[in-house]
Amino acid sequence: MIFGAIRWDFNPEIFSIANHDIRWFGLVIALALLTGYLIFKRYLRGAKLTPEMVDSLLVYFAIAAIVGARLGHRDPSRPVAI
C-alpha cells in the first residue's frame, strides 16, 4: 500500500525570531487573508463600497479564520482552549 510509504514528519516551524516561532500554518493563513483581501477589494470596486468598509471586513475575516482554525484542528475529546 502506497500510503504506508509516505512519511509526514516535517518541521512545522519556518524560522524563529526572538523566541517566537513562525510556523507554516500561520504563513498560509496570512497569505490567504492577504490574497482574499486583494481579490475582494478588486471585485467590489463596482459595488460602491468605500475602502474603509472593505478594510473593516478584513478584521472579521481574520477573526473567523483564527476561530475556524482553532475549532477545526483539535482533539474532539478535549475542550476548546483559547
GIHUDA-V512561 format. One record per residue. N is the residue number from 1. RES is the residue in one letter. SS is DSSP state (H for helix, E for strand, L for the rest). PSI is psi in whole degrees, 0 to 359 (* if undefined). Layout:
n:N res:RES ss:SS psi:PSI
n:N res:RES ss:SS psi:PSI
This chain:
n:1 res:M ss:L psi:132
n:2 res:I ss:H psi:330
n:3 res:F ss:H psi:335
n:4 res:G ss:H psi:341
n:5 res:A ss:H psi:348
n:6 res:I ss:L psi:125
n:7 res:R ss:L psi:124
n:8 res:W ss:L psi:74
n:9 res:D ss:L psi:47
n:10 res:F ss:L psi:163
n:11 res:N ss:L psi:121
n:12 res:P ss:L psi:348
n:13 res:E ss:E psi:133
n:14 res:I ss:E psi:305
n:15 res:F ss:E psi:177
n:16 res:S ss:E psi:135
n:17 res:I ss:E psi:114
n:18 res:A ss:L psi:55
n:19 res:N ss:L psi:16
n:20 res:H ss:E psi:121
n:21 res:D ss:E psi:133
n:22 res:I ss:E psi:119
n:23 res:R ss:E psi:158
n:24 res:W ss:H psi:320
n:25 res:F ss:H psi:317
n:26 res:G ss:H psi:321
n:27 res:L ss:H psi:319
n:28 res:V ss:H psi:319
n:29 res:I ss:H psi:318
n:30 res:A ss:H psi:317
n:31 res:L ss:H psi:323
n:32 res:A ss:H psi:318
n:33 res:L ss:H psi:317
n:34 res:L ss:H psi:315
n:35 res:T ss:H psi:315
n:36 res:G ss:H psi:320
n:37 res:Y ss:H psi:314
n:38 res:L ss:H psi:319
n:39 res:I ss:H psi:317
n:40 res:F ss:H psi:321
n:41 res:K ss:H psi:319
n:42 res:R ss:H psi:320
n:43 res:Y ss:H psi:324
n:44 res:L ss:H psi:12
n:45 res:R ss:H psi:320
n:46 res:G ss:H psi:357
n:47 res:A ss:H psi:7
n:48 res:K ss:L psi:39
n:49 res:L ss:L psi:142
n:50 res:T ss:L psi:155
n:51 res:P ss:H psi:331
n:52 res:E ss:H psi:325
n:53 res:M ss:H psi:319
n:54 res:V ss:H psi:320
n:55 res:D ss:H psi:321
n:56 res:S ss:H psi:330
n:57 res:L ss:H psi:331
n:58 res:L ss:H psi:324
n:59 res:V ss:H psi:316
n:60 res:Y ss:H psi:322
n:61 res:F ss:H psi:319
n:62 res:A ss:H psi:317
n:63 res:I ss:H psi:317
n:64 res:A ss:H psi:322
n:65 res:A ss:H psi:318
n:66 res:I ss:H psi:315
n:67 res:V ss:H psi:317
n:68 res:G ss:H psi:322
n:69 res:A ss:H psi:320
n:70 res:R ss:H psi:321
n:71 res:L ss:H psi:327
n:72 res:G ss:H psi:338
n:73 res:H ss:L psi:72
n:74 res:R ss:L psi:165
n:75 res:D ss:L psi:120
n:76 res:P ss:L psi:340
n:77 res:S ss:L psi:352
n:78 res:R ss:L psi:149
n:79 res:P ss:L psi:162
n:80 res:V ss:L psi:127
n:81 res:A ss:L psi:136
n:82 res:I ss:L psi:*
